[in-house]
Amino acid sequence: MKKMLLTALFMILPFIQPLLYAQSLFKVTIPGRSFSLVGSASQAVIDDVADGRRFRGKPAAKLVLSAKVPLPPAAKAAPNMQQLTLHFRTSRSGPSLRKVELRYGSSTRLRIQTHLSGDFTKSANSNNRWSWNPPGAVAPGTLLQLEVIFPTGIDSQIDPGELVLTSAVMEYPLKAASAGDRVMSNQNNNAPVANLPAGSGASNGIIYAVADNKNLMWYHHTGRDNDAISWATDGRAVGVGWDFKQVFPGENGVIYAIKENGDLLWYGHAGHGNGSNAWVAGSGNVVGIGWDFPHVFSGGDGVIYAVKDNGDLLWYKHTGHKDGSANWAAGSGNVVGTGWTAKHVFSGGDGVIYLVKDNDELLWYRHTGRGNGSFNWAAGSGKTIGTGWGFKQVFSDGGGVIYAVNPKNELLWSRHDGYLDGGSNWAAPQPKKVGEGWGFKTVFAR
């Protein structure tokens, strides 16, 4: 048996490390007969045997075997693979396993370089089992691909041998110990509930903030409609462990979070309306990968916009936004704008998008192609409707209401009465202070 060499790549994470803690895991098995040959069938003879699928290759053949990765039930385990075990055997002096990959579309989620031969149909050890921490998220449609190399030699009659693949076992952390549940819980320890609250997605003064201690805070600005300094509470912690690269809202309690590795997670806060610690089952589901953008924000109705480093504005529509399923509309990823370099960019609802330039000008746009991802914009899009918007954070609660956090960590309120047509009329000439102490990492509404 040859000693393996191990290299891993989970998106931008360039390492695999040993499992650092004991945890209950949920096992999902891919039968050996689920694997098929990628490429020309002339390179191999394939048949089923009692305990799996046998692959016989020609001398010097390189076979790529592939199978779809099954996800665990959302209610039982988080889709973050923590261990992978391959069960197979090779004939003596026969082929060897050289590469193990998890692939999603054109991206490689995990790569293991190895040189492994022998009988691993029963064993599960450091040779044919790989563990890593943090776990790697697996999205629907991910493939497990294996590369197998068959021997060659001077003797043209050499028998290259065979490989029998019996199973692949993926292990995921159980929900009770998953990061998703840890994020949702607090001292009340409420269990997830079935549904998001009913509603039209209308604005209501609900504001979330991620504090320095990673708590997710809930606030209700009851003076939202008339700029009053009136709040329902001083703020409630509705989640802990919110350590994400970016967090932004959907509507009716939907919250999206982007991890450092680019995974897009979905959460449903069923306590959106009253600040209770109630979360929808499936919160923490991975609904996308590769979300590495400087700006990401929601346009409502499952629409998500993203700004690339080159200034392209991309349109996506998450058709699974109500239940946290990883379903997306056709055309997701369409380029619907160019030149969107900005200090801040955020949605005002109803297709309205605001952009704060580096010179602190506030620009108004309205994307009339919001419903289908077309490159259509209302007349007047791109007009300047304000100056002096040099704020730390800016976000909207819809209906023309815009909140901003200034360098003093004061929360300011303003209302753009011309939000539907881009008019330069405002409810007040200057933003009004409605709160203090808003020095949060992230603040958002809706």
Disulfide bonds with the S-S distance in Angstrom:
none
